[in-house]
């Protein structure tokens, strides 16, 4: 009754314009008097505390359940033994979450191994600079007052050309240093001190307590212990940043090394206008139909850089693939004996480019690193990420080595191929870790004698040959070997794709010792390639096709998630000649395990004919006569279970 009376009095007071309603008793007790004087407040506090503890316990239990599979994995061994890693992936067979956890553990070791090798090369370079055997030019010495480093890099390269001509017996290195490292190679080169003296003299003394704390935090972030050996790792610190305002092109390099230990950032989308796209800044060169001669400079004067555009008539008409390579963030052209290495990274800043290209697929975007018309090129230890277009393109080059390069782009990125080989020969791609939104590695028209060995491919479409024969062109690929590569959660492992109406041949291609984990369809060979992004209209049927012969599939093991272990669809006019051996593929739990064959002519290996595709055509429900709309509708409810018999009209 008292509570009701007080409530009525408060209502009457508000109607008369008096004071507002007083606070309830359980809230007023915290203000008016001690908490112990009110039993209501004590009960409320106890209930609230109990509820919070229950919520915390529930969240902890949920987190433990979600991470139970990952936490149950054994720790990764200190040395990356192949047998032990195989055992970890084998234990995760059929479980995608555990497979991803194993990949993340292996990736951490690969990143530390990459930085360790690059750091050892950095120490060797510093020792050579201290002995006078190498000349190191720091880009920071050529910097102006602006925030961008385009002109500084071009000026350092021009100076390196001059020094290379005067000192042909010494190594000449253009260095983008990381100032957080204890060793500054440019300072060691200037002072002509020993390695130990340079390390002692280049440290910045700290005078205040805050600076000493910052120094300790920086050192702690920089050191990563592996096998009781502390090495600096760029993944655990913030490297020195270098910004580009426009794409740069370096041509006519001979015997010059470009070392990137900092973080090189590409121009943003709005910083590149149409004029810059057509004429990126480059060194002053004289263009001809055969060679490129750089303009000479005197040692006393500072080299000047201007911009030129190569004439369109320098080469024969470009292929459809070459037309997409409009420009690059960093281009190295007409060069010999060039090395691009370092523990640093190159960021393409391609998020906005991807959004624009999803809305307009015909829009052209820059390649992150383009090697064009060059020979004896080495690319080592770099981290390339978020390219607007392809990450690395080897165009009309010979004797190129890509070793332990890490490439990363999110799954939703557009046409972010890892490494593309176009019209090149004698190419070796070794121990690379590639995770992209498109092909991890693509070998395209005019390429021969290409070897892809070792490494891990995550996400993406695996290794692709092609696409070849677009718009009725003639394209060929020969002498390709893909071996000892691990594929994790890629849509395919090995793929050969050609267009209808094209001409040419794919010969002497070998896929050997491949390991697949949670891969969609490990092996795909199709002569009916026609994606909407490159050909919006439906593709017309044609009897012409790029011939596929001498294709060897030797020892592919692992498990897939699509229910289709291999898909080989070839033209009736030009059947595929494929040799199979040890196709040891298992499906995910509940899925089928079929091989879809169409117009395949199996070939023996070492006198033994495998049973794969030996019984003729077997499509297992797959149809080539459906429109794109029907295929997209079926893809929404696609099942990983495929019928063992296919109706005759589906063939």
N, C-alpha and C positions, 0 to 999 in steps of 0.2 A: 504493500500500500504506500509506503514512503517513497519508493522508486517511482510509482505511478504518479504520486502527487508532485514530485520534483519535475517529472517530465511534462506534466500539464502546466506547471508554473513556467517552465522554460518556453513552451509553445506560446503561452499567453504573453510572455515578455517580448518575444520576437514579433508578435502581431502588433504590439504597441510601439515597436521601434526601439526596444530596449537592448540590453546586451544579448550577445549570441549565446547559444546553448553551451553550458560548461562541458569540459572534457569528461569522458567516462571515468569511472573509478579506477579501472585497471591501468589507465594511462596517467591519471592524475597522481597516483601513488608514487610514480617515479620522480615527480616534481615536488610534491608537497612534503613528503617525509621519507624516512629511510625505507629501503625495500623490505627489510625484515618485519616492519610493522604491518604489512599488508599480506595476508595469506594468498590473495588473488594474484599478486605480482609474483610471488614465489612459484606458484603453480604454473603460471604462464611462462616464466623463464625456464623452468625445468622441462616443460613440454616443448618449447622452442629448441632448447639444446638437444633434447632427445631426437627431435625431428631432423635437425641438421646433421647429427651424427649418423642417423639412419640413411640420409641421402648420400653422405660421403661414403659410407660403407657400400651402398648400392652401386655408386659410380666406380668405386675401386674394384668391386666384383665384376662389373660389366667390362671394365678395361682388362682385367685379368683373363676373362673369357675370350675377348677379341684377340689378345696377344698370346694366348696359350700356345698356339701352333708355332709362332715365331720364337717364343722364349724356350720352347723345348728343343730347338735346333742346337746341335753342338757348335762350339766356337770354331771359327775358321782357323786353320793352321797358319803358323807364322810364314811358312813358305808355301807358295801356291802349287802344290803337288796335284798333277792332273788326276791321279787315281782318287785322291781324297775329295776333290771337287766333284768328280763323277759320282762318288758314293753319296754326297750330300744331295745332288740333284736326283739321283735314283731313289733316295728315301722320300723325296717330295713328289714322286710320280702320281698323277691323278689328282693332285691338290694344287690349285693355282696359287692360293695364298702362301703356302709353304715354298713353292717355286719362286715366287717373287722375293720372299725373305732370303732365300739362298742367293739369288742374283744380287740383292743389295749388299750382302756380306762380301761376295766376290768383287763387286764393283768398288768397295772401299779399298780393298787390297790393290786392285788395278790402278786406282787413282794415286795411291801412295807410291806404287812402283813407278808410275809415270813421272811423278815429281822427283823421286829419288834419282832416276837416270838423268833427268834434265839438270838436277843440281850437281851431279858429278861432272857433267860436261861443263857446267858453269865454273866449277873449281879448276878444271883443266884449262879452260880458256883464260882464267885469271892468272894461273901460273905461267901460261905462255905469254900473256901480256907483260907480266913482271920480268920475264927473261928477255923481252924484246922480240919475241917470235910472232907476236900478233899485235895488230893495231885495232883498238876498240874505239868507236865513235859513238858517244852517248847522244841521243836525240835531244836530251835536255840542254845540252850545250848550244844547240841551234835554235832554241825556243825564242819567240818574240813575246811581246806583252799580252797577246791575245790568249783566249782560253783553248784554242784549237792547235793541233800539232801537224796539220797537213804540210805546211811549208817547211817545218823543221825536219820532217822525215825526208822530204824531197831534197832539201839542202844537205842533209847528212849522207844520203845516197850519192849525190853528185860529188861530194868531197871524197867518199869512199872510192868512186871510180878513179879520181885523180890519184889518190894514194896507191891504188892497186896498180896503176900504170908505172908509178915510180918505185914501188916495192913489190915486184912480182913474186918474191920468195916468201912473203909474209902473209898471214891470214888477216883479212880485212873484215871487220864485223861492225855492222850498224846495230846498235844495242838500244832497246827500249827497257831501261833498267827498272827494277823494283826497289825503291828507296828504303823499304822496310827490311831488306836483306842487310846483313852485317857487312857484306863485301860490295864495294862500288868499283866496277871494273874500270870505268873511266878515270876515277881518282888513282887507281893503281897504275894505269897506263901513263898518266901525267907525272906522277911522282917517281916512277921507275923504282918502286920499292918491292920488297919481297911480299909474298902472300900474307904472311903473319903480320908484317908491318902495316900493310894496307888495311887489314881487318882492324888493327888497333887504332889507326889514324882516322878511319872513316866513321867511327862511332861518335854520335853527338852527345856531349856530356850533359848531364842533367844537373840542374842547380836547385830546383825546388822540390818539395815533398810530393806535390801533385805530378810533376814530371817523372819522378822516380817511380811512382805507382803506375803511371801510364806505360813506362818502359817495361816494368815487370809484367804487366798484363799483355803487352804486345809480344814479349818473348814467350810467354806461356802459350798464347794462341798459335805462335809460329812453329813450335816444336811438337812433332808427332813421333812417338817412339814405336819403332817396328824392329823386332829382333835385337832389342837393346841398342839400336842405332838411331840417334835422333837426327832427323832430316827436316829441313824446312819444307812445308807443304802449303801451296797456295790455297788449298781448299779450306784451311783453317785460319786465314787472315785476310785482311783487306789490302790487295796490291795497289800499287800506284796506277792511276788511271791516265790514259791518253785518249783524247777525243779527236775525231775527224769531222770536218765540216763538209767535205765532199769526197767522193771516191778518188783513190789515187792509183796511178798506173806507173809501174817501174819497168823500163825497157833497156835492153842493151847491157844487162849485168853480166859480168864475167868474173867468176871466182870470188864473189861477195856473199857474205852470210848476213841474214837478217834474223836477229835473236830478239824474241819478245818474252820478257819476264814480267812485265806489267800487265795491265788490263786495257786492251785496245777496244774502244767503243766506236761503232760505225755511226755515220750520220743518221739522224732521225728522219722519219718520212717527210715532215714538212720542211726540212733543211735541203732536200734534194728537189730542185725545180727541173723543168723540162730541158732547159739549156744545159744544166749539169749532167743530166742523164745522157745527152747526146755527145757531150764533150767533157769527160772527166779530166781533171788536172793531171798532166803528165810531164815528164822531163822533155827538154828540147831535143828532138830527134829528127833525123832525115829519113823519110819513108821511101822505100823502093819496093820492087816486086820480089826481091830475093833477100836482102839483108837490111839491117838497121845500124846506122853509124851514129854514135852519140857525138854531140858538139863538144869539142875540147875546151878546157879552161886552164888558165895559168895558175900556178900555185900561189902567186901573190894576191890574187883577187878572189873575192868570194863568189862562188858559182851562183849564177842566176837561173831561175826556173821559169819557164813559160808553159803555156798550154797549147797543145796541138791536137788535131783530130785526124786519125788515119783515113786515107781516102777509101771510098766504098769499093773501088775497082781493084783493090790490092789482091784480092783473092777471087776465086771462082764463086758463082752464086752460092750463098749459104744454104745449108740443109734446113728443114723445119726445126730441128733441134738447135742448130746454131743461131737461128733467128731469135730464139728465146733468151740467148745470152747477150743481152743488150749492153750491159756494163757490169762491173764488179766493184765491191768495196776495196779490195786490194787485188791488183792485177800485176803479174810478172810476165813479161812478153819478150820474145827474141833474146833469151838469155841462156847461158851455159854455166855449168858448175856453180849452181846456186843452192844454198841451204836456208830453209826457214824452220826455225826451231825455238825452243824455250819452254820454260815451265809456266808461262803466262797463258792468257786466254784472249780470244777475239769474240766480241759480242756483236751480233748483227742487229739487235734491237728490232726484230721483225714482227712484233705483235700487231702493229698498225698495218703493216704491209699485208699480213694474212687476212685481216678483216676486209681490206680493200679488194684483195684478189678473190675472196669468196663472193663478194658482190659482183665483181667483174673479172671472170677467169682469163680474159684476153689481156689483162694488164701485165706489163713486164716489171720485173723486180730485179735487184742486183744480186749477183753471186757473191758469196762471202770471200772466197779465195779462188782466183782463176790463174792457172798456169797455161800459157798459150805460146805455141811455137818455140818451145825450149827443150833443152836436153840436159841430162845429168843433174836432176833436181832431187833434193832430199827434203822431205817434210817430216819433222819428228817432234813428238812430245807436246804438241799444242793442244789446247782445249778450245774447240770451236762450238759456239752455241747460238741459237735463236737467229739463224740466217733468214733474211727475207725470201730467198730462193735456195738454190743448191748451196751446199756448204763448201765443197771442194770440187773443182772441175779441172780435169787434165785434158786440154784441147790441143790436138795435133802436136803432141810432145813425145819424146823418146827417153828411155832410161830414167824413169821416175820411181822413187821409193817413198811410200807413205808408211811410216813406222810408229806404232804406239800413239796414234792420234785419237783423242776422245771427241766425239761429236754428240751434242745433245740438243734436241728440240722437242717441244710438247707434242702430244698425240694429235691435237687439233690443228697443227701447223699445215700450211698448204705447200706442196711441192718442195719440201725441205730435204732433198736427197742428201745422204751423207757424203759419198765420194762418187763422182761421175767420171767415167773414162770415155772420151769421145775422140775418135780418130787418132788414137795414140797406140804405141807399141812398147814392149819391154817394160811393163809396169808391174811393180810388186807392192801389194797392200798387206801389211803384216801387223798382227797383234793390236788391232784397232777395236775400240769399244764405241759402237754407234747406236744411238737411240733417236729416231726421227719420226716425222709424220708421214714419210713416203719411203722410197727405196733406201735401204741402208747402204747398198753399193749397187751402182748401175753401170753396166758395160754396154756401150752403144755403138753405132755404126762406125765402121772403119778401124776398129780396135783389134789388135792381135797380140798374142803372147802376153796375156795378163794372168797373174797369179794372185789369188786372195787366200791367205793362209793365217790360221790362228785368229784370236779375237772373239768378241761376244757381240751379237746383234740383238738388241732389245726393242720391242715394238717395231713399227715400220713394216715393210713388205719383204724383208730379206734381201738376197742378192737377185737382181733382175738382169737378164740379157735383153736389151731393147728398151723401149719399143722400136721395132725395125719396120721399114717399108711404108711409113706414113705418106699419104698423098701419092701413092704409086711410085715412090722413089726406090732406088736400088741401094741396098745396105747389106753389109756382111760383117760377121764376127767370127774369128777363128782362134784356136789355140788358147782356150780359157780353162783354168783349173781353179776350182773352189774346194778347199780341203781343210779339215781340222778346225772348223768354225762351229761355235755354239749359238743356237737361236733360242731366245726366250720370249714368249708371248708375241711373236711376229705373226702376221697374217699368212706368210709363206716363208719357206726356207730358201729354196731355189726356184727361180721362175724364168721362163723364156716366153716372150710375148712379141708377136708380129701382127701387122695389119693385113687385112685382105687387099689384094691388088698390088702388093709390093713385090719386089724382086730382090734376089740376092741369095745368100746362104749362111747358115749357122753350122759350122763344122768343127770337129775335134774339141768338144766341150765335155769336161769331166767334173762331176760332183762326187766327192769322195770323203768318207769319214766325217759325216755331219751328225751333230747331236741336236735334237729338237726337244723343246720342253714347252708344253701348253701352246703349241703352234696351231694355227687354223688348218691350212692345207699345206703340208710340207713341200710337196713337189707339184708344180703347175707348168704345163707346156701348152700354149694356145696359139693358134694361127687366126683367131677371131677377135683380136684385141681392138676395142673401140670404146674408150671412156668418154663420158659426157663432157668432162672438163676440157678435152682437146677436140672433140667432134660433137657439137650439140645436136646435129641432125643424125638420124639413123644411118648406119653404114650400109652401103649397097653390097650385095653378094658379088664375088668375083672368083674366077678360077685361078687367077695368078696368086702366088703366095711365096713367101721366103722359105726356101727349102731348109729343113732341119735334118741333119744326118750326123752320124758319128757322135751321138750324145750318149755318154756313159754315166749311169747312176750306180755308184759303188758304195755300199755300206752307209745307209742312213738309218739311224736308230733314235728312238725316243717315243713320245706320245703326242697326239693331236686332239683337238677339241671339236672339229667340224664333222667327224664321221667319215671323211674322205681322206685317205692317206695320200693319194696321188690323183691328179686330174690332167689327162693328156688328150687334148682335142686338136686334131689336125685336119687339114683339107683333104678332100677325096682326090683332087688332082695331084697333090704333092704330099703323100703320106710321110709321117715322121719315122725315122729309123733310130730306135732307142735300144740300148743294151742295159739290162737290169742285173743287179747282183746284191744280195743281202739287204733287201728292203725290210728292215725289222722295225716296223712302226705299230704302236698300240694305240687304241682309242681311249678317250676319257670314259669314266664309268657311265654306262647307260647308252653309249653311242655305238654306231656301227663302224666297220673298218673295211672300206671298199676302195677299189681303184677304178676310176672312170676312164675308159679308153674309147677313142674314136679315130679310126684310120691310122692305127699304129702298126708298124712292122718291127716286131722284136728281133734283136740281134744277139748272138751269143757272146759271152765273155770267157776267154781262155777255153773255148770249145764247149762251154756249158750254157744252155739256154734256160733262162729263168722262166717261171710260170706266169709272171706278171704280164698281163695283156696278151698272153699266148692264145687265149680262146677267142680272139677277135673283139669286135665292138661290144662294150658293156657300159652303158651310160648311167644305170642305177637311178633313174628318175630325173636326171638332168636333161634339160631341153634347150636347144639352140634357136628354136623357131619362135620364142616368146619375145614380145616387145619389151622395151625398157620399163614401161609402166607395169606390165605384168610381172616382170622380174623384181621390181621394187616392192610390189604388193606381196609377192611370195617371200621376199627377204625379211619382211617384218615378223613373220611367224616361221622362220626357217628352223627346221629340226635337224639334229645331228644323227637321226636315224634314217637310213636310206634303204629302199626296197631292194631285195636281191634280184628281182626280175623287173625288166623294163618293158612296157607295152611297145609293140612294133611301131606305132605312130610317133613315139617319143624319140625314136632314133633319128 
